[in-house]
Amino acid sequence: MGVPAGAALVIPALFVAPLLVAVGALLGQPMNLVFTGFEVIALGFASLIVTVIALDGESNWFEGAELLALCALVALAVWFI
Protein backbone atom coordinates (compact mmCIF):
# COMPACT_ATOMS: atom_id res chain seq x y z
CA MET A 1 0.00 0.00 0.00
CA GLY A 2 2.90 2.35 0.68
CA VAL A 3 4.33 2.26 -2.83
CA PRO A 4 1.10 3.16 -4.71
CA ALA A 5 0.21 5.86 -2.18
CA GLY A 6 3.71 7.33 -2.38
CA ALA A 7 3.66 7.26 -6.17
CA ALA A 8 0.27 8.96 -6.20
CA LEU A 9 1.80 11.82 -4.23
CA VAL A 10 5.16 12.10 -5.96
CA ILE A 11 4.04 12.00 -9.60
CA PRO A 12 1.67 15.01 -9.41
CA ALA A 13 4.00 16.98 -7.15
CA LEU A 14 7.14 16.55 -9.22
CA PHE A 15 5.82 16.20 -12.75
CA VAL A 16 2.22 17.21 -13.40
CA ALA A 17 2.05 20.49 -11.47
CA PRO A 18 5.26 22.01 -12.96
CA LEU A 19 4.23 20.76 -16.41
CA LEU A 20 0.86 22.51 -16.12
CA VAL A 21 2.56 25.74 -15.06
CA ALA A 22 4.88 25.59 -18.10
CA VAL A 23 2.08 24.69 -20.54
CA GLY A 24 -0.10 27.44 -19.12
CA ALA A 25 2.68 29.98 -19.65
CA LEU A 26 3.12 28.83 -23.26
CA LEU A 27 -0.62 29.08 -23.94
CA GLY A 28 -0.94 32.52 -22.34
CA GLN A 29 -3.07 31.19 -19.48
CA PRO A 30 -0.83 31.63 -16.44
CA MET A 31 -1.23 29.24 -13.56
CA ASN A 32 0.50 29.64 -10.26
CA LEU A 33 0.84 27.18 -7.41
CA VAL A 34 -1.09 29.32 -4.91
CA PHE A 35 -4.11 27.33 -3.71
CA THR A 36 -7.28 28.65 -2.12
CA GLY A 37 -8.25 27.74 1.42
CA PHE A 38 -10.95 25.39 0.16
CA GLU A 39 -8.48 23.48 -2.01
CA VAL A 40 -6.01 23.08 0.85
CA ILE A 41 -8.73 21.84 3.22
CA ALA A 42 -10.11 19.43 0.58
CA LEU A 43 -6.65 17.96 -0.04
CA GLY A 44 -6.07 17.66 3.70
CA PHE A 45 -9.31 15.73 4.20
CA ALA A 46 -8.55 13.55 1.17
CA SER A 47 -5.13 12.73 2.63
CA LEU A 48 -6.74 11.87 5.95
CA ILE A 49 -9.24 9.53 4.29
CA VAL A 50 -6.49 7.79 2.28
CA THR A 51 -4.50 7.33 5.48
CA VAL A 52 -7.47 5.81 7.33
CA ILE A 53 -8.18 3.43 4.45
CA ALA A 54 -4.53 2.39 4.13
CA LEU A 55 -3.91 1.80 7.85
CA ASP A 56 -4.84 -1.89 7.75
CA GLY A 57 -2.39 -2.58 4.91
CA GLU A 58 -5.02 -4.27 2.75
CA SER A 59 -7.43 -3.02 0.15
CA ASN A 60 -10.51 -4.27 -1.65
CA TRP A 61 -12.67 -3.09 -4.50
CA PHE A 62 -15.03 -1.14 -2.24
CA GLU A 63 -12.24 0.93 -0.70
CA GLY A 64 -10.98 1.68 -4.21
CA ALA A 65 -14.48 2.75 -5.23
CA GLU A 66 -14.63 5.02 -2.18
CA LEU A 67 -11.36 6.67 -3.17
CA LEU A 68 -12.54 7.16 -6.76
CA ALA A 69 -15.77 8.72 -5.48
CA LEU A 70 -13.75 11.01 -3.22
CA CYS A 71 -11.63 12.08 -6.17
CA ALA A 72 -14.74 12.81 -8.25
CA LEU A 73 -16.35 14.80 -5.43
CA VAL A 74 -13.26 16.93 -4.89
CA ALA A 75 -12.98 17.56 -8.65
CA LEU A 76 -16.64 18.61 -8.87
CA ALA A 77 -16.35 20.83 -5.82
CA VAL A 78 -13.26 22.58 -7.15
CA TRP A 79 -14.92 23.00 -10.55
CA PHE A 80 -18.06 24.66 -9.16
CA ILE A 81 -16.58 26.64 -6.26
PDB file of N, CA, C and O in Angstrom:
ATOM      1  N   MET A   1       0.824  -1.198   0.000  1.00  0.00           N
ATOM      2  CA  MET A   1       0.000   0.000   0.000  1.00  0.00           C
ATOM      3  C   MET A   1       0.864   1.256   0.000  1.00  0.00           C
ATOM      4  O   MET A   1       0.455   2.292  -0.524  1.00  0.00           O
ATOM      5  N   GLY A   2       2.049   1.169   0.582  1.00  0.00           N
ATOM      6  CA  GLY A   2       2.901   2.348   0.677  1.00  0.00           C
ATOM      7  C   GLY A   2       3.423   2.821  -0.662  1.00  0.00           C
ATOM      8  O   GLY A   2       3.518   4.024  -0.907  1.00  0.00           O
ATOM      9  N   VAL A   3       3.760   1.886  -1.525  1.00  0.00           N
ATOM     10  CA  VAL A   3       4.328   2.258  -2.825  1.00  0.00           C
ATOM     11  C   VAL A   3       3.296   2.972  -3.706  1.00  0.00           C
ATOM     12  O   VAL A   3       3.607   4.037  -4.240  1.00  0.00           O
ATOM     13  N   PRO A   4       2.074   2.432  -3.883  1.00  0.00           N
ATOM     14  CA  PRO A   4       1.102   3.158  -4.708  1.00  0.00           C
ATOM     15  C   PRO A   4       0.711   4.511  -4.115  1.00  0.00           C
ATOM     16  O   PRO A   4       0.535   5.482  -4.851  1.00  0.00           O
ATOM     17  N   ALA A   5       0.575   4.580  -2.795  1.00  0.00           N
ATOM     18  CA  ALA A   5       0.206   5.860  -2.177  1.00  0.00           C
ATOM     19  C   ALA A   5       1.329   6.875  -2.351  1.00  0.00           C
ATOM     20  O   ALA A   5       1.076   8.048  -2.627  1.00  0.00           O
ATOM     21  N   GLY A   6       2.575   6.420  -2.187  1.00  0.00           N
ATOM     22  CA  GLY A   6       3.706   7.325  -2.379  1.00  0.00           C
ATOM     23  C   GLY A   6       3.822   7.793  -3.820  1.00  0.00           C
ATOM     24  O   GLY A   6       4.108   8.962  -4.077  1.00  0.00           O
ATOM     25  N   ALA A   7       3.603   6.884  -4.758  1.00  0.00           N
ATOM     26  CA  ALA A   7       3.661   7.255  -6.171  1.00  0.00           C
ATOM     27  C   ALA A   7       2.544   8.229  -6.530  1.00  0.00           C
ATOM     28  O   ALA A   7       2.740   9.129  -7.347  1.00  0.00           O
ATOM     29  N   ALA A   8       1.385   8.052  -5.926  1.00  0.00           N
ATOM     30  CA  ALA A   8       0.269   8.963  -6.195  1.00  0.00           C
ATOM     31  C   ALA A   8       0.558  10.366  -5.689  1.00  0.00           C
ATOM     32  O   ALA A   8      -0.021  11.330  -6.190  1.00  0.00           O
ATOM     33  N   LEU A   9       1.425  10.499  -4.725  1.00  0.00           N
ATOM     34  CA  LEU A   9       1.804  11.821  -4.229  1.00  0.00           C
ATOM     35  C   LEU A   9       2.970  12.419  -5.003  1.00  0.00           C
ATOM     36  O   LEU A   9       2.985  13.618  -5.279  1.00  0.00           O
ATOM     37  N   VAL A  10       3.936  11.599  -5.350  1.00  0.00           N
ATOM     38  CA  VAL A  10       5.160  12.101  -5.964  1.00  0.00           C
ATOM     39  C   VAL A  10       4.947  12.504  -7.419  1.00  0.00           C
ATOM     40  O   VAL A  10       5.459  13.536  -7.852  1.00  0.00           O
ATOM     41  N   ILE A  11       4.208  11.712  -8.175  1.00  0.00           N
ATOM     42  CA  ILE A  11       4.036  12.002  -9.601  1.00  0.00           C
ATOM     43  C   ILE A  11       3.377  13.360  -9.834  1.00  0.00           C
ATOM     44  O   ILE A  11       3.904  14.147 -10.621  1.00  0.00           O
ATOM     45  N   PRO A  12       2.241  13.679  -9.184  1.00  0.00           N
ATOM     46  CA  PRO A  12       1.670  15.012  -9.413  1.00  0.00           C
ATOM     47  C   PRO A  12       2.562  16.131  -8.881  1.00  0.00           C
ATOM     48  O   PRO A  12       2.660  17.188  -9.505  1.00  0.00           O
ATOM     49  N   ALA A  13       3.207  15.916  -7.750  1.00  0.00           N
ATOM     50  CA  ALA A  13       4.000  16.979  -7.146  1.00  0.00           C
ATOM     51  C   ALA A  13       5.236  17.311  -7.967  1.00  0.00           C
ATOM     52  O   ALA A  13       5.596  18.481  -8.091  1.00  0.00           O
ATOM     53  N   LEU A  14       5.883  16.314  -8.522  1.00  0.00           N
ATOM     54  CA  LEU A  14       7.145  16.547  -9.217  1.00  0.00           C
ATOM     55  C   LEU A  14       7.019  16.650 -10.730  1.00  0.00           C
ATOM     56  O   LEU A  14       7.932  17.155 -11.384  1.00  0.00           O
ATOM     57  N   PHE A  15       5.926  16.192 -11.294  1.00  0.00           N
ATOM     58  CA  PHE A  15       5.822  16.198 -12.751  1.00  0.00           C
ATOM     59  C   PHE A  15       4.613  16.982 -13.261  1.00  0.00           C
ATOM     60  O   PHE A  15       4.771  17.898 -14.068  1.00  0.00           O
ATOM     61  N   VAL A  16       3.436  16.645 -12.811  1.00  0.00           N
ATOM     62  CA  VAL A  16       2.221  17.210 -13.399  1.00  0.00           C
ATOM     63  C   VAL A  16       2.073  18.697 -13.083  1.00  0.00           C
ATOM     64  O   VAL A  16       1.800  19.488 -13.985  1.00  0.00           O
ATOM     65  N   ALA A  17       2.245  19.088 -11.831  1.00  0.00           N
ATOM     66  CA  ALA A  17       2.054  20.494 -11.473  1.00  0.00           C
ATOM     67  C   ALA A  17       3.040  21.414 -12.191  1.00  0.00           C
ATOM     68  O   ALA A  17       2.604  22.411 -12.767  1.00  0.00           O
ATOM     69  N   PRO A  18       4.351  21.133 -12.189  1.00  0.00           N
ATOM     70  CA  PRO A  18       5.256  22.007 -12.956  1.00  0.00           C
ATOM     71  C   PRO A  18       4.980  21.998 -14.460  1.00  0.00           C
ATOM     72  O   PRO A  18       5.139  23.017 -15.132  1.00  0.00           O
ATOM     73  N   LEU A  19       4.564  20.840 -14.985  1.00  0.00           N
ATOM     74  CA  LEU A  19       4.234  20.762 -16.407  1.00  0.00           C
ATOM     75  C   LEU A  19       3.044  21.660 -16.739  1.00  0.00           C
ATOM     76  O   LEU A  19       3.052  22.350 -17.758  1.00  0.00           O
ATOM     77  N   LEU A  20       2.023  21.654 -15.884  1.00  0.00           N
ATOM     78  CA  LEU A  20       0.858  22.507 -16.116  1.00  0.00           C
ATOM     79  C   LEU A  20       1.213  23.989 -16.036  1.00  0.00           C
ATOM     80  O   LEU A  20       0.660  24.796 -16.784  1.00  0.00           O
ATOM     81  N   VAL A  21       2.117  24.354 -15.150  1.00  0.00           N
ATOM     82  CA  VAL A  21       2.563  25.745 -15.065  1.00  0.00           C
ATOM     83  C   VAL A  21       3.271  26.143 -16.357  1.00  0.00           C
ATOM     84  O   VAL A  21       3.021  27.226 -16.887  1.00  0.00           O
ATOM     85  N   ALA A  22       4.154  25.281 -16.871  1.00  0.00           N
ATOM     86  CA  ALA A  22       4.883  25.591 -18.100  1.00  0.00           C
ATOM     87  C   ALA A  22       3.951  25.651 -19.304  1.00  0.00           C
ATOM     88  O   ALA A  22       4.067  26.559 -20.126  1.00  0.00           O
ATOM     89  N   VAL A  23       3.025  24.696 -19.420  1.00  0.00           N
ATOM     90  CA  VAL A  23       2.080  24.690 -20.541  1.00  0.00           C
ATOM     91  C   VAL A  23       1.166  25.911 -20.470  1.00  0.00           C
ATOM     92  O   VAL A  23       0.859  26.522 -21.494  1.00  0.00           O
ATOM     93  N   GLY A  24       0.736  26.260 -19.273  1.00  0.00           N
ATOM     94  CA  GLY A  24      -0.098  27.441 -19.116  1.00  0.00           C
ATOM     95  C   GLY A  24       0.620  28.707 -19.547  1.00  0.00           C
ATOM     96  O   GLY A  24       0.010  29.585 -20.159  1.00  0.00           O
ATOM     97  N   ALA A  25       1.910  28.817 -19.237  1.00  0.00           N
ATOM     98  CA  ALA A  25       2.682  29.984 -19.655  1.00  0.00           C
ATOM     99  C   ALA A  25       2.815  30.032 -21.179  1.00  0.00           C
ATOM    100  O   ALA A  25       2.750  31.106 -21.776  1.00  0.00           O
ATOM    101  N   LEU A  26       3.000  28.873 -21.803  1.00  0.00           N
ATOM    102  CA  LEU A  26       3.116  28.827 -23.265  1.00  0.00           C
ATOM    103  C   LEU A  26       1.806  29.192 -23.956  1.00  0.00           C
ATOM    104  O   LEU A  26       1.812  29.805 -25.024  1.00  0.00           O
ATOM    105  N   LEU A  27       0.680  28.814 -23.344  1.00  0.00           N
ATOM    106  CA  LEU A  27      -0.623  29.083 -23.942  1.00  0.00           C
ATOM    107  C   LEU A  27      -1.184  30.451 -23.564  1.00  0.00           C
ATOM    108  O   LEU A  27      -2.269  30.816 -24.017  1.00  0.00           O
ATOM    109  N   GLY A  28      -0.471  31.202 -22.750  1.00  0.00           N
ATOM    110  CA  GLY A  28      -0.945  32.517 -22.342  1.00  0.00           C
ATOM    111  C   GLY A  28      -1.986  32.466 -21.242  1.00  0.00           C
ATOM    112  O   GLY A  28      -2.665  33.462 -20.995  1.00  0.00           O
ATOM    113  N   GLN A  29      -2.123  31.363 -20.596  1.00  0.00           N
ATOM    114  CA  GLN A  29      -3.072  31.188 -19.484  1.00  0.00           C
ATOM    115  C   GLN A  29      -2.245  30.873 -18.241  1.00  0.00           C
ATOM    116  O   GLN A  29      -2.060  29.703 -17.904  1.00  0.00           O
ATOM    117  N   PRO A  30      -1.748  31.899 -17.557  1.00  0.00           N
ATOM    118  CA  PRO A  30      -0.832  31.632 -16.443  1.00  0.00           C
ATOM    119  C   PRO A  30      -1.513  30.886 -15.302  1.00  0.00           C
ATOM    120  O   PRO A  30      -2.676  31.125 -14.976  1.00  0.00           O
ATOM    121  N   MET A  31      -0.761  29.992 -14.718  1.00  0.00           N
ATOM    122  CA  MET A  31      -1.232  29.237 -13.562  1.00  0.00           C
ATOM    123  C   MET A  31      -0.137  29.294 -12.513  1.00  0.00           C
ATOM    124  O   MET A  31       1.024  28.999 -12.797  1.00  0.00           O
ATOM    125  N   ASN A  32      -0.505  29.667 -11.321  1.00  0.00           N
ATOM    126  CA  ASN A  32       0.496  29.636 -10.261  1.00  0.00           C
ATOM    127  C   ASN A  32       0.175  28.492  -9.306  1.00  0.00           C
ATOM    128  O   ASN A  32      -0.847  27.822  -9.453  1.00  0.00           O
ATOM    129  N   LEU A  33       1.025  28.277  -8.354  1.00  0.00           N
ATOM    130  CA  LEU A  33       0.837  27.184  -7.406  1.00  0.00           C
ATOM    131  C   LEU A  33       0.306  27.692  -6.074  1.00  0.00           C
ATOM    132  O   LEU A  33       0.581  27.107  -5.027  1.00  0.00           O
ATOM    133  N   VAL A  34      -0.455  28.782  -6.113  1.00  0.00           N
ATOM    134  CA  VAL A  34      -1.091  29.317  -4.913  1.00  0.00           C
ATOM    135  C   VAL A  34      -2.509  28.753  -4.863  1.00  0.00           C
ATOM    136  O   VAL A  34      -3.311  29.013  -5.760  1.00  0.00           O
ATOM    137  N   PHE A  35      -2.821  27.990  -3.827  1.00  0.00           N
ATOM    138  CA  PHE A  35      -4.108  27.331  -3.714  1.00  0.00           C
ATOM    139  C   PHE A  35      -5.014  28.089  -2.765  1.00  0.00           C
ATOM    140  O   PHE A  35      -4.542  28.734  -1.828  1.00  0.00           O
ATOM    141  N   THR A  36      -6.307  28.013  -3.004  1.00  0.00           N
ATOM    142  CA  THR A  36      -7.278  28.647  -2.118  1.00  0.00           C
ATOM    143  C   THR A  36      -7.416  27.834  -0.836  1.00  0.00           C
ATOM    144  O   THR A  36      -6.967  26.691  -0.759  1.00  0.00           O
ATOM    145  N   GLY A  37      -8.038  28.436   0.155  1.00  0.00           N
ATOM    146  CA  GLY A  37      -8.253  27.737   1.416  1.00  0.00           C
ATOM    147  C   GLY A  37      -9.085  26.483   1.247  1.00  0.00           C
ATOM    148  O   GLY A  37      -8.810  25.458   1.870  1.00  0.00           O
ATOM    149  N   PHE A  38     -10.108  26.565   0.401  1.00  0.00           N
ATOM    150  CA  PHE A  38     -10.951  25.393   0.157  1.00  0.00           C
ATOM    151  C   PHE A  38     -10.152  24.238  -0.424  1.00  0.00           C
ATOM    152  O   PHE A  38     -10.321  23.092  -0.006  1.00  0.00           O
ATOM    153  N   GLU A  39      -9.282  24.531  -1.384  1.00  0.00           N
ATOM    154  CA  GLU A  39      -8.485  23.476  -2.010  1.00  0.00           C
ATOM    155  C   GLU A  39      -7.523  22.830  -1.015  1.00  0.00           C
ATOM    156  O   GLU A  39      -7.335  21.613  -1.036  1.00  0.00           O
ATOM    157  N   VAL A  40      -6.924  23.623  -0.158  1.00  0.00           N
ATOM    158  CA  VAL A  40      -6.008  23.078   0.847  1.00  0.00           C
ATOM    159  C   VAL A  40      -6.755  22.190   1.833  1.00  0.00           C
ATOM    160  O   VAL A  40      -6.279  21.109   2.181  1.00  0.00           O
ATOM    161  N   ILE A  41      -7.922  22.638   2.284  1.00  0.00           N
ATOM    162  CA  ILE A  41      -8.726  21.840   3.224  1.00  0.00           C
ATOM    163  C   ILE A  41      -9.203  20.546   2.555  1.00  0.00           C
ATOM    164  O   ILE A  41      -9.166  19.484   3.177  1.00  0.00           O
ATOM    165  N   ALA A  42      -9.647  20.624   1.299  1.00  0.00           N
ATOM    166  CA  ALA A  42     -10.108  19.429   0.585  1.00  0.00           C
ATOM    167  C   ALA A  42      -8.976  18.422   0.427  1.00  0.00           C
ATOM    168  O   ALA A  42      -9.193  17.226   0.617  1.00  0.00           O
ATOM    169  N   LEU A  43      -7.784  18.874   0.087  1.00  0.00           N
ATOM    170  CA  LEU A  43      -6.651  17.958  -0.045  1.00  0.00           C
ATOM    171  C   LEU A  43      -6.243  17.380   1.307  1.00  0.00           C
ATOM    172  O   LEU A  43      -5.818  16.227   1.387  1.00  0.00           O
ATOM    173  N   GLY A  44      -6.370  18.168   2.359  1.00  0.00           N
ATOM    174  CA  GLY A  44      -6.073  17.656   3.699  1.00  0.00           C
ATOM    175  C   GLY A  44      -7.023  16.551   4.110  1.00  0.00           C
ATOM    176  O   GLY A  44      -6.600  15.516   4.623  1.00  0.00           O
ATOM    177  N   PHE A  45      -8.326  16.774   3.880  1.00  0.00           N
ATOM    178  CA  PHE A  45      -9.307  15.734   4.202  1.00  0.00           C
ATOM    179  C   PHE A  45      -9.120  14.498   3.324  1.00  0.00           C
ATOM    180  O   PHE A  45      -9.272  13.372   3.800  1.00  0.00           O
ATOM    181  N   ALA A  46      -8.794  14.697   2.054  1.00  0.00           N
ATOM    182  CA  ALA A  46      -8.547  13.553   1.167  1.00  0.00           C
ATOM    183  C   ALA A  46      -7.340  12.751   1.655  1.00  0.00           C
ATOM    184  O   ALA A  46      -7.365  11.521   1.628  1.00  0.00           O
ATOM    185  N   SER A  47      -6.299  13.428   2.094  1.00  0.00           N
ATOM    186  CA  SER A  47      -5.127  12.730   2.634  1.00  0.00           C
ATOM    187  C   SER A  47      -5.475  11.965   3.895  1.00  0.00           C
ATOM    188  O   SER A  47      -4.989  10.853   4.104  1.00  0.00           O
ATOM    189  N   LEU A  48      -6.304  12.546   4.728  1.00  0.00           N
ATOM    190  CA  LEU A  48      -6.737  11.875   5.950  1.00  0.00           C
ATOM    191  C   LEU A  48      -7.532  10.611   5.629  1.00  0.00           C
ATOM    192  O   LEU A  48      -7.327   9.573   6.258  1.00  0.00           O
ATOM    193  N   ILE A  49      -8.427  10.693   4.662  1.00  0.00           N
ATOM    194  CA  ILE A  49      -9.238   9.531   4.288  1.00  0.00           C
ATOM    195  C   ILE A  49      -8.362   8.429   3.689  1.00  0.00           C
ATOM    196  O   ILE A  49      -8.561   7.254   3.994  1.00  0.00           O
ATOM    197  N   VAL A  50      -7.403   8.791   2.847  1.00  0.00           N
ATOM    198  CA  VAL A  50      -6.491   7.793   2.277  1.00  0.00           C
ATOM    199  C   VAL A  50      -5.688   7.124   3.388  1.00  0.00           C
ATOM    200  O   VAL A  50      -5.468   5.914   3.351  1.00  0.00           O
ATOM    201  N   THR A  51      -5.254   7.896   4.367  1.00  0.00           N
ATOM    202  CA  THR A  51      -4.495   7.325   5.481  1.00  0.00           C
ATOM    203  C   THR A  51      -5.342   6.343   6.275  1.00  0.00           C
ATOM    204  O   THR A  51      -4.867   5.262   6.626  1.00  0.00           O
ATOM    205  N   VAL A  52      -6.583   6.701   6.561  1.00  0.00           N
ATOM    206  CA  VAL A  52      -7.467   5.810   7.328  1.00  0.00           C
ATOM    207  C   VAL A  52      -7.724   4.517   6.556  1.00  0.00           C
ATOM    208  O   VAL A  52      -7.737   3.435   7.145  1.00  0.00           O
ATOM    209  N   ILE A  53      -7.928   4.622   5.254  1.00  0.00           N
ATOM    210  CA  ILE A  53      -8.182   3.429   4.450  1.00  0.00           C
ATOM    211  C   ILE A  53      -6.937   2.551   4.363  1.00  0.00           C
ATOM    212  O   ILE A  53      -7.049   1.325   4.341  1.00  0.00           O
ATOM    213  N   ALA A  54      -5.761   3.157   4.313  1.00  0.00           N
ATOM    214  CA  ALA A  54      -4.531   2.388   4.130  1.00  0.00           C
ATOM    215  C   ALA A  54      -3.937   1.860   5.429  1.00  0.00           C
ATOM    216  O   ALA A  54      -2.953   1.123   5.385  1.00  0.00           O
ATOM    217  N   LEU A  55      -4.494   2.208   6.574  1.00  0.00           N
ATOM    218  CA  LEU A  55      -3.914   1.796   7.853  1.00  0.00           C
ATOM    219  C   LEU A  55      -3.857   0.285   8.040  1.00  0.00           C
ATOM    220  O   LEU A  55      -2.912  -0.220   8.645  1.00  0.00           O
ATOM    221  N   ASP A  56      -4.837  -0.442   7.539  1.00  0.00           N
ATOM    222  CA  ASP A  56      -4.838  -1.891   7.752  1.00  0.00           C
ATOM    223  C   ASP A  56      -3.887  -2.633   6.808  1.00  0.00           C
ATOM    224  O   ASP A  56      -3.651  -3.827   6.994  1.00  0.00           O
ATOM    225  N   GLY A  57      -3.341  -1.952   5.807  1.00  0.00           N
ATOM    226  CA  GLY A  57      -2.390  -2.581   4.906  1.00  0.00           C
ATOM    227  C   GLY A  57      -3.015  -3.433   3.826  1.00  0.00           C
ATOM    228  O   GLY A  57      -2.296  -4.038   3.029  1.00  0.00           O
ATOM    229  N   GLU A  58      -4.320  -3.497   3.777  1.00  0.00           N
ATOM    230  CA  GLU A  58      -5.025  -4.265   2.753  1.00  0.00           C
ATOM    231  C   GLU A  58      -6.015  -3.347   2.049  1.00  0.00           C
ATOM    232  O   GLU A  58      -6.358  -2.272   2.540  1.00  0.00           O
ATOM    233  N   SER A  59      -6.458  -3.800   0.898  1.00  0.00           N
ATOM    234  CA  SER A  59      -7.434  -3.023   0.154  1.00  0.00           C
ATOM    235  C   SER A  59      -8.376  -3.975  -0.559  1.00  0.00           C
ATOM    236  O   SER A  59      -8.028  -5.126  -0.824  1.00  0.00           O
ATOM    237  N   ASN A  60      -9.560  -3.494  -0.866  1.00  0.00           N
ATOM    238  CA  ASN A  60     -10.505  -4.272  -1.651  1.00  0.00           C
ATOM    239  C   ASN A  60     -11.185  -3.340  -2.644  1.00  0.00           C
ATOM    240  O   ASN A  60     -10.905  -2.141  -2.675  1.00  0.00           O
ATOM    241  N   TRP A  61     -12.057  -3.883  -3.437  1.00  0.00           N
ATOM    242  CA  TRP A  61     -12.675  -3.085  -4.497  1.00  0.00           C
ATOM    243  C   TRP A  61     -13.525  -1.961  -3.941  1.00  0.00           C
ATOM    244  O   TRP A  61     -13.618  -0.899  -4.557  1.00  0.00           O
ATOM    245  N   PHE A  62     -14.151  -2.169  -2.786  1.00  0.00           N
ATOM    246  CA  PHE A  62     -15.031  -1.143  -2.240  1.00  0.00           C
ATOM    247  C   PHE A  62     -14.227   0.062  -1.749  1.00  0.00           C
ATOM    248  O   PHE A  62     -14.647   1.205  -1.933  1.00  0.00           O
ATOM    249  N   GLU A  63     -13.079  -0.186  -1.130  1.00  0.00           N
ATOM    250  CA  GLU A  63     -12.238   0.930  -0.704  1.00  0.00           C
ATOM    251  C   GLU A  63     -11.720   1.708  -1.914  1.00  0.00           C
ATOM    252  O   GLU A  63     -11.624   2.935  -1.871  1.00  0.00           O
ATOM    253  N   GLY A  64     -11.389   1.000  -2.983  1.00  0.00           N
ATOM    254  CA  GLY A  64     -10.983   1.679  -4.210  1.00  0.00           C
ATOM    255  C   GLY A  64     -12.100   2.517  -4.794  1.00  0.00           C
ATOM    256  O   GLY A  64     -11.865   3.623  -5.280  1.00  0.00           O
ATOM    257  N   ALA A  65     -13.327   1.991  -4.746  1.00  0.00           N
ATOM    258  CA  ALA A  65     -14.478   2.753  -5.232  1.00  0.00           C
ATOM    259  C   ALA A  65     -14.710   3.994  -4.372  1.00  0.00           C
ATOM    260  O   ALA A  65     -15.074   5.052  -4.885  1.00  0.00           O
ATOM    261  N   GLU A  66     -14.498   3.860  -3.071  1.00  0.00           N
ATOM    262  CA  GLU A  66     -14.628   5.024  -2.183  1.00  0.00           C
ATOM    263  C   GLU A  66     -13.615   6.105  -2.548  1.00  0.00           C
ATOM    264  O   GLU A  66     -13.948   7.289  -2.583  1.00  0.00           O
ATOM    265  N   LEU A  67     -12.378   5.692  -2.820  1.00  0.00           N
ATOM    266  CA  LEU A  67     -11.357   6.673  -3.175  1.00  0.00           C
ATOM    267  C   LEU A  67     -11.639   7.329  -4.526  1.00  0.00           C
ATOM    268  O   LEU A  67     -11.384   8.521  -4.701  1.00  0.00           O
ATOM    269  N   LEU A  68     -12.163   6.558  -5.479  1.00  0.00           N
ATOM    270  CA  LEU A  68     -12.543   7.157  -6.764  1.00  0.00           C
ATOM    271  C   LEU A  68     -13.695   8.139  -6.602  1.00  0.00           C
ATOM    272  O   LEU A  68     -13.710   9.191  -7.240  1.00  0.00           O
ATOM    273  N   ALA A  69     -14.657   7.801  -5.752  1.00  0.00           N
ATOM    274  CA  ALA A  69     -15.771   8.715  -5.483  1.00  0.00           C
ATOM    275  C   ALA A  69     -15.271   9.983  -4.802  1.00  0.00           C
ATOM    276  O   ALA A  69     -15.737  11.078  -5.114  1.00  0.00           O
ATOM    277  N   LEU A  70     -14.336   9.845  -3.884  1.00  0.00           N
ATOM    278  CA  LEU A  70     -13.754  11.010  -3.218  1.00  0.00           C
ATOM    279  C   LEU A  70     -13.064  11.912  -4.231  1.00  0.00           C
ATOM    280  O   LEU A  70     -13.216  13.133  -4.187  1.00  0.00           O
ATOM    281  N   CYS A  71     -12.312  11.316  -5.138  1.00  0.00           N
ATOM    282  CA  CYS A  71     -11.628  12.083  -6.173  1.00  0.00           C
ATOM    283  C   CYS A  71     -12.628  12.831  -7.047  1.00  0.00           C
ATOM    284  O   CYS A  71     -12.413  13.998  -7.375  1.00  0.00           O
ATOM    285  N   ALA A  72     -13.707  12.176  -7.423  1.00  0.00           N
ATOM    286  CA  ALA A  72     -14.737  12.810  -8.254  1.00  0.00           C
ATOM    287  C   ALA A  72     -15.426  13.947  -7.498  1.00  0.00           C
ATOM    288  O   ALA A  72     -15.698  14.998  -8.077  1.00  0.00           O
ATOM    289  N   LEU A  73     -15.709  13.744  -6.217  1.00  0.00           N
ATOM    290  CA  LEU A  73     -16.352  14.798  -5.428  1.00  0.00           C
ATOM    291  C   LEU A  73     -15.458  16.020  -5.277  1.00  0.00           C
ATOM    292  O   LEU A  73     -15.925  17.154  -5.391  1.00  0.00           O
ATOM    293  N   VAL A  74     -14.180  15.794  -5.022  1.00  0.00           N
ATOM    294  CA  VAL A  74     -13.256  16.929  -4.892  1.00  0.00           C
ATOM    295  C   VAL A  74     -13.140  17.667  -6.216  1.00  0.00           C
ATOM    296  O   VAL A  74     -13.118  18.898  -6.235  1.00  0.00           O
ATOM    297  N   ALA A  75     -13.066  16.932  -7.328  1.00  0.00           N
ATOM    298  CA  ALA A  75     -12.985  17.560  -8.646  1.00  0.00           C
ATOM    299  C   ALA A  75     -14.225  18.390  -8.939  1.00  0.00           C
ATOM    300  O   ALA A  75     -14.117  19.513  -9.431  1.00  0.00           O
ATOM    301  N   LEU A  76     -15.398  17.852  -8.644  1.00  0.00           N
ATOM    302  CA  LEU A  76     -16.638  18.614  -8.869  1.00  0.00           C
ATOM    303  C   LEU A  76     -16.715  19.843  -7.974  1.00  0.00           C
ATOM    304  O   LEU A  76     -17.139  20.911  -8.413  1.00  0.00           O
ATOM    305  N   ALA A  77     -16.309  19.691  -6.730  1.00  0.00           N
ATOM    306  CA  ALA A  77     -16.349  20.830  -5.816  1.00  0.00           C
ATOM    307  C   ALA A  77     -15.404  21.949  -6.258  1.00  0.00           C
ATOM    308  O   ALA A  77     -15.756  23.127  -6.208  1.00  0.00           O
ATOM    309  N   VAL A  78     -14.212  21.568  -6.685  1.00  0.00           N
ATOM    310  CA  VAL A  78     -13.261  22.580  -7.151  1.00  0.00           C
ATOM    311  C   VAL A  78     -13.754  23.237  -8.440  1.00  0.00           C
ATOM    312  O   VAL A  78     -13.543  24.430  -8.653  1.00  0.00           O
ATOM    313  N   TRP A  79     -14.408  22.456  -9.295  1.00  0.00           N
ATOM    314  CA  TRP A  79     -14.923  23.001 -10.549  1.00  0.00           C
ATOM    315  C   TRP A  79     -16.018  24.039 -10.307  1.00  0.00           C
ATOM    316  O   TRP A  79     -16.044  25.076 -10.971  1.00  0.00           O
ATOM    317  N   PHE A  80     -16.918  23.770  -9.369  1.00  0.00           N
ATOM    318  CA  PHE A  80     -18.062  24.656  -9.157  1.00  0.00           C
ATOM    319  C   PHE A  80     -17.835  25.732  -8.115  1.00  0.00           C
ATOM    320  O   PHE A  80     -18.613  26.684  -8.045  1.00  0.00           O
ATOM    321  N   ILE A  81     -16.798  25.616  -7.305  1.00  0.00           N
ATOM    322  CA  ILE A  81     -16.576  26.638  -6.264  1.00  0.00           C
ATOM    323  C   ILE A  81     -15.487  27.595  -6.690  1.00  0.00           C
ATOM    324  O   ILE A  81     -15.156  28.523  -5.951  1.00  0.00           O
TER     325      ILE A  81
END
